Amino acid sequence: MVEVPLTQAQLARQIAVALGEEPADVVIRGGRVFDLVTGELRRADVAIAGERIVGLGEGYEAREVVEAEGLTLVPGFVDAHCHIESSLVAPYAWEEAVLMRGTVAAVCDPHELANVCGTEAIDFFRRSAEGMVMHLQVQASSCVPALPSEEAGAKLDAEALAPYAKAGLSLAEMMNVPGVLGRAPDVLAKLAAFSGQPIDGHAPCLAGRALDGYLAAGIANDHECSTVDEALEKLRRGMTLFLRAGSVGRDLARLAPILTLTHCDHLCLCTDDRDPLDIREHGHMDAAIRQAIALGCDPLAVYRAASLTPARHFGWRQRGLVAPGYAADIVLVSDLAECRVAGVLCRGRIVDPERFEARPPCPVPEAFHGSVKMREVSAADFAPPAPGPVIGVREGSLLTDAVAWPANPAGSDLAVAALIERHGGSGRIGRAWVTGFGLKHGALASTVGHDSHNLCVVGTSPEEMALAANTVRASGGGFAVVIEGRVAASLPLPVGGLMSERPAAEVADTLATLRAAAKETGSVLENPFLSLAFLPLPVIPAARLTLGGFQAV
């Protein structure tokens, strides 16, 4: 995110307002400021000129007054790492869902859509960012596809990413750990082109010399820690860690013991992947803050990790504090521990529906439609594979287990999972056994399948798996639940097979219907569709579904 330089006239006015010689544009009056440097809670009015805070104190005159009696002022929240596509809606709709909850800035890797549509996806997100009320830093997606062996809809090599490096974008999560450690020329070319910027990492379970080698490549952070021991090893080696509070990757609960005043200058909060129903029911960054404090973390450490630390990590010098000279991105909360958001200011003004309506149009390119190019499938495509290793899905984690074939298959929740190449390439179908979904009957299908986003389906009946897969194919992508030979619920996602152009509230309503239908299949997972989406991700241990079938990672 490039800080816009101020003109001499703007600087002069800010100084004049700070000195009380001119009225402020906005004064927030009567609240308490949570000082993230000293930890103090002190009563102070906040004077704003343009998009900057210029003074704290009393007696400021202003054109507009925001009454904050009984409220606490904290810096706007920064999502240190997210994929907007996982919200299942377009960037503008996502902004409307999260900004009112206090997320005023985010770092976005559009690699989900880039894996389907290539550089056009990055360009679309950049155009969206330019029109947004909030601050969105769009990154260049480093791994399209995630690994060279994957079959995605696009391939971005170092040459394709070079213009983004010249434009000042940072490099998004480097998932190709084997490529880094093996010094693959194209991987090294990408790292070299973006050196000097914080390069995002993706290193689940990496340790010892392998971790040292990965860090020696200039990678700055990681959001894939799942245990305290792993996190501490990475902290000792100088990494900044992003503690994830996503819809499926719920690592914050396991990592809460490290979120202390000792470590918080090297810790950020992030959502990574959070769907619109989760945002509506629980929140966004506000939910992560609330959860961390409920787990016993010091509120000062938590609020630093939600704003000041990510701002400093990414080099945003004017963000992360409610203090003169800083961006006037402020969240008003009625309860600090519960993080109950009562109001949000972004760019110095209260956020309301009129500000969203004033954004310039940013239509979804027509080229993003029609991305599901697979043939119609039949029950014969989903014949169960021979008994063998099983993928074990974990609730609340992206990690999976390689599970031995059960002694009593009939007494287990074994289901067949299949991955279908859907970008018009090989058309291959890989099949494997999976456990952990809890399916008793029926099938679930999705074209959200990280990161190549081929069509993934899990079920107990080949006929129902075929119906579910063909349903999402006919919709141009999306989710479907089949029960007793009928489509019980579906959600079309025609934008790259990943997103809807409908408002977030409507998508959340449909998602609620889908989840209820999924429970009728016997699914025991809180978010079965995102668990299904991560089943094919080959860069997460320990077992994955690929176009070749079961693969140990």
Disulfide bonds with the S-S distance in Angstrom:
none
